[in-house]
Amino acid sequence: MSAVHDETLDRNISPTAEESTESAKRRQILEGARKVFLAQGFDGASMGEIAKVAGVSKGTLYVYFDSKESLFEALTTEEKQGLAEVLFKLDPEDPDVRGVLRTLGVSYLRRMGKPEHISSIRMVMGAAEKFPRLGQAFYEAGPTQGIARLKGYFDRQVEAGRLSIEDTEVAAQHFLDLCVSGMLRRLLFSVGEPPSEAQIQKNVENALRVFFAAYGPDAPKP
């Protein structure tokens, strides 16, 4: 009876342990790939170099990812999805809409202004011409997810009478674009230094002023 019980436990526990090992190995490969892609770009990176930096054999690498394209897509998709989940945690019941958007805008700009994030955007843009699917995956995992989450937040604020918006998806795009206005383009072209905290705060306050003029509860109806 005990032996049967132990065997049952082994069957229940082993897959979990195996899945944990598989997940750790996959994460190890993705981390190595991130370093190589950022250093050498998509075209310059090779599966051999990625395997070396990740500390795995080339055979093991191909078990997890059958091509450089699939590895690049998985890396960019997971990173952007994770970023959207972290940045766009918005409490729809918080009546301080300006405060919620201020916190989002500052966090968003801090992340967008990081040199490694700018490098990631450049890398995807460089690869997208040859592999449009990579650009699409990056956009769907990042900007699309962020806009969808912000749209959902705006929908609730319109219902509560805290905002006056006809198209909440467009408004979500407007707010994020207002936050990065004059900053993202400069960074993509390597003009100047990453934004200071004061510059970030100023950009967000300007964005809020314009946004509430257009979409605040007292804004003119469409």
C-alpha positions as a Python dict, from the first residue, in 0.01 Angstrom:
ca = {
    (1, 'M'): (0, 0, 0),
    (2, 'S'): (281, 236, 94),
    (3, 'A'): (475, 152, -221),
    (4, 'V'): (169, 228, -434),
    (5, 'H'): (117, 553, -245),
    (6, 'D'): (482, 654, -294),
    (7, 'E'): (465, 570, -662),
    (8, 'T'): (156, 787, -699),
    (9, 'L'): (333, 1074, -525),
    (10, 'D'): (634, 1034, -755),
    (11, 'R'): (410, 1055, -1061),
    (12, 'N'): (243, 1368, -924),
    (13, 'I'): (564, 1542, -817),
    (14, 'S'): (803, 1451, -1099),
    (15, 'P'): (625, 1638, -1380),
    (16, 'T'): (621, 1955, -1167),
    (17, 'A'): (994, 1929, -1100),
    (18, 'E'): (1059, 1856, -1466),
    (19, 'E'): (849, 2150, -1577),
    (20, 'S'): (1039, 2374, -1337),
    (21, 'T'): (1371, 2258, -1484),
    (22, 'E'): (1243, 2310, -1838),
    (23, 'S'): (1125, 2661, -1751),
    (24, 'A'): (1460, 2749, -1594),
    (25, 'K'): (1648, 2621, -1898),
    (26, 'R'): (1424, 2816, -2133),
    (27, 'R'): (1474, 3131, -1925),
    (28, 'Q'): (1852, 3071, -1934),
    (29, 'I'): (1841, 3053, -2314),
    (30, 'L'): (1627, 3366, -2345),
    (31, 'E'): (1862, 3561, -2121),
    (32, 'G'): (2162, 3455, -2330),
    (33, 'A'): (1976, 3545, -2649),
    (34, 'R'): (1887, 3888, -2512),
    (35, 'K'): (2255, 3966, -2449),
    (36, 'V'): (2362, 3851, -2795),
    (37, 'F'): (2080, 4026, -2982),
    (38, 'L'): (2142, 4355, -2802),
    (39, 'A'): (2517, 4335, -2865),
    (40, 'Q'): (2510, 4215, -3227),
    (41, 'G'): (2163, 4291, -3358),
    (42, 'F'): (1932, 4038, -3518),
    (43, 'D'): (2132, 3986, -3837),
    (44, 'G'): (2466, 3968, -3658),
    (45, 'A'): (2352, 3715, -3398),
    (46, 'S'): (2400, 3343, -3457),
    (47, 'M'): (2249, 3041, -3287),
    (48, 'G'): (2599, 2919, -3208),
    (49, 'E'): (2690, 3239, -3026),
    (50, 'I'): (2357, 3240, -2843),
    (51, 'A'): (2413, 2883, -2724),
    (52, 'K'): (2763, 2976, -2605),
    (53, 'V'): (2650, 3282, -2410),
    (54, 'A'): (2350, 3095, -2268),
    (55, 'G'): (2576, 2812, -2150),
    (56, 'V'): (2394, 2536, -2339),
    (57, 'S'): (2480, 2312, -2630),
    (58, 'K'): (2359, 2402, -2976),
    (59, 'G'): (2153, 2083, -2977),
    (60, 'T'): (1978, 2187, -2655),
    (61, 'L'): (1910, 2530, -2801),
    (62, 'Y'): (1734, 2377, -3103),
    (63, 'V'): (1520, 2159, -2876),
    (64, 'Y'): (1363, 2476, -2737),
    (65, 'F'): (1373, 2700, -3047),
    (66, 'D'): (1392, 2573, -3403),
    (67, 'S'): (1523, 2898, -3551),
    (68, 'K'): (1672, 3235, -3470),
    (69, 'E'): (1344, 3396, -3575),
    (70, 'S'): (1134, 3190, -3331),
    (71, 'L'): (1380, 3264, -3050),
    (72, 'F'): (1376, 3637, -3124),
    (73, 'E'): (995, 3640, -3138),
    (74, 'A'): (965, 3456, -2806),
    (75, 'L'): (1212, 3691, -2639),
    (76, 'T'): (1052, 4014, -2755),
    (77, 'T'): (697, 3889, -2696),
    (78, 'E'): (760, 3776, -2339),
    (79, 'E'): (949, 4093, -2247),
    (80, 'K'): (679, 4324, -2384),
    (81, 'Q'): (394, 4123, -2231),
    (82, 'G'): (567, 4134, -1894),
    (83, 'L'): (619, 4508, -1927),
    (84, 'A'): (252, 4568, -2010),
    (85, 'E'): (141, 4364, -1709),
    (86, 'V'): (368, 4559, -1475),
    (87, 'L'): (303, 4910, -1607),
    (88, 'F'): (-70, 4892, -1672),
    (89, 'K'): (-197, 4772, -1335),
    (90, 'L'): (-470, 5032, -1304),
    (91, 'D'): (-737, 5046, -1034),
    (92, 'P'): (-1062, 5130, -1217),
    (93, 'E'): (-1233, 5225, -892),
    (94, 'D'): (-977, 5487, -786),
    (95, 'P'): (-1155, 5824, -827),
    (96, 'D'): (-823, 6012, -861),
    (97, 'V'): (-792, 5967, -1236),
    (98, 'R'): (-526, 6235, -1271),
    (99, 'G'): (-317, 6067, -1001),
    (100, 'V'): (-352, 5724, -1162),
    (101, 'L'): (-250, 5858, -1502),
    (102, 'R'): (36, 6056, -1354),
    (103, 'T'): (178, 5740, -1193),
    (104, 'L'): (134, 5547, -1518),
    (105, 'G'): (292, 5819, -1729),
    (106, 'V'): (599, 5853, -1509),
    (107, 'S'): (652, 5474, -1491),
    (108, 'Y'): (598, 5446, -1866),
    (109, 'L'): (853, 5715, -1949),
    (110, 'R'): (1110, 5581, -1704),
    (111, 'R'): (1093, 5247, -1882),
    (112, 'M'): (1076, 5384, -2234),
    (113, 'G'): (1379, 5603, -2173),
    (114, 'K'): (1609, 5323, -2061),
    (115, 'P'): (1897, 5273, -2308),
    (116, 'E'): (1837, 4895, -2323),
    (117, 'H'): (1472, 4951, -2412),
    (118, 'I'): (1562, 5195, -2688),
    (119, 'S'): (1812, 4938, -2818),
    (120, 'S'): (1537, 4675, -2822),
    (121, 'I'): (1308, 4899, -3027),
    (122, 'R'): (1584, 4973, -3278),
    (123, 'M'): (1666, 4602, -3300),
    (124, 'V'): (1305, 4507, -3377),
    (125, 'M'): (1269, 4786, -3631),
    (126, 'G'): (1583, 4665, -3805),
    (127, 'A'): (1458, 4306, -3823),
    (128, 'A'): (1097, 4389, -3912),
    (129, 'E'): (1171, 4484, -4273),
    (130, 'K'): (1300, 4134, -4349),
    (131, 'F'): (1073, 3955, -4104),
    (132, 'P'): (747, 4151, -4069),
    (133, 'R'): (609, 3888, -3830),
    (134, 'L'): (869, 3989, -3570),
    (135, 'G'): (756, 4350, -3579),
    (136, 'Q'): (394, 4244, -3558),
    (137, 'A'): (460, 4016, -3260),
    (138, 'F'): (649, 4293, -3080),
    (139, 'Y'): (369, 4542, -3141),
    (140, 'E'): (90, 4303, -3040),
    (141, 'A'): (267, 4200, -2719),
    (142, 'G'): (359, 4553, -2613),
    (143, 'P'): (174, 4860, -2747),
    (144, 'T'): (-145, 4668, -2826),
    (145, 'Q'): (-163, 4516, -2477),
    (146, 'G'): (-91, 4848, -2307),
    (147, 'I'): (-353, 5034, -2510),
    (148, 'A'): (-612, 4760, -2443),
    (149, 'R'): (-554, 4777, -2067),
    (150, 'L'): (-570, 5157, -2065),
    (151, 'K'): (-886, 5148, -2280),
    (152, 'G'): (-1051, 4922, -2024),
    (153, 'Y'): (-960, 5167, -1750),
    (154, 'F'): (-1098, 5460, -1950),
    (155, 'D'): (-1422, 5271, -2019),
    (156, 'R'): (-1485, 5247, -1645),
    (157, 'Q'): (-1402, 5616, -1590),
    (158, 'V'): (-1647, 5720, -1860),
    (159, 'E'): (-1916, 5507, -1694),
    (160, 'A'): (-1839, 5677, -1362),
    (161, 'G'): (-1858, 6023, -1519),
    (162, 'R'): (-1493, 6101, -1443),
    (163, 'L'): (-1394, 6135, -1810),
    (164, 'S'): (-1577, 6238, -2126),
    (165, 'I'): (-1451, 6019, -2411),
    (166, 'E'): (-1622, 5905, -2729),
    (167, 'D'): (-1353, 5654, -2839),
    (168, 'T'): (-1156, 5520, -2541),
    (169, 'E'): (-909, 5327, -2757),
    (170, 'V'): (-809, 5643, -2942),
    (171, 'A'): (-787, 5828, -2609),
    (172, 'A'): (-553, 5559, -2473),
    (173, 'Q'): (-325, 5604, -2774),
    (174, 'H'): (-340, 5981, -2732),
    (175, 'F'): (-234, 5970, -2369),
    (176, 'L'): (68, 5745, -2428),
    (177, 'D'): (174, 5946, -2733),
    (178, 'L'): (145, 6269, -2535),
    (179, 'C'): (369, 6124, -2263),
    (180, 'V'): (653, 6037, -2503),
    (181, 'S'): (605, 6348, -2716),
    (182, 'G'): (940, 6499, -2817),
    (183, 'M'): (1132, 6236, -2621),
    (184, 'L'): (1110, 5895, -2787),
    (185, 'R'): (1203, 6017, -3135),
    (186, 'R'): (1509, 6195, -2996),
    (187, 'L'): (1625, 5884, -2812),
    (188, 'L'): (1574, 5658, -3114),
    (189, 'F'): (1810, 5881, -3311),
    (190, 'S'): (2063, 5889, -3023),
    (191, 'V'): (2021, 6262, -2969),
    (192, 'G'): (2110, 6366, -2616),
    (193, 'E'): (2103, 6173, -2293),
    (194, 'P'): (1824, 5962, -2140),
    (195, 'P'): (1558, 6185, -1983),
    (196, 'S'): (1614, 6310, -1631),
    (197, 'E'): (1350, 6268, -1364),
    (198, 'A'): (1264, 6637, -1397),
    (199, 'Q'): (1215, 6602, -1774),
    (200, 'I'): (996, 6297, -1723),
    (201, 'Q'): (779, 6477, -1471),
    (202, 'K'): (747, 6779, -1700),
    (203, 'N'): (648, 6565, -2000),
    (204, 'V'): (383, 6383, -1799),
    (205, 'E'): (236, 6705, -1655),
    (206, 'N'): (215, 6852, -2006),
    (207, 'A'): (47, 6533, -2126),
    (208, 'L'): (-206, 6546, -1843),
    (209, 'R'): (-291, 6909, -1913),
    (210, 'V'): (-363, 6842, -2281),
    (211, 'F'): (-539, 6513, -2211),
    (212, 'F'): (-781, 6657, -1955),
    (213, 'A'): (-850, 6957, -2174),
    (214, 'A'): (-975, 6713, -2438),
    (215, 'Y'): (-1119, 6433, -2226),
    (216, 'G'): (-1183, 6568, -1876),
    (217, 'P'): (-1534, 6552, -1728),
    (218, 'D'): (-1591, 6919, -1819),
    (219, 'A'): (-1441, 6895, -2169),
    (220, 'P'): (-1669, 6992, -2461),
    (221, 'K'): (-1882, 6700, -2578),
    (222, 'P'): (-1790, 6551, -2918),
}
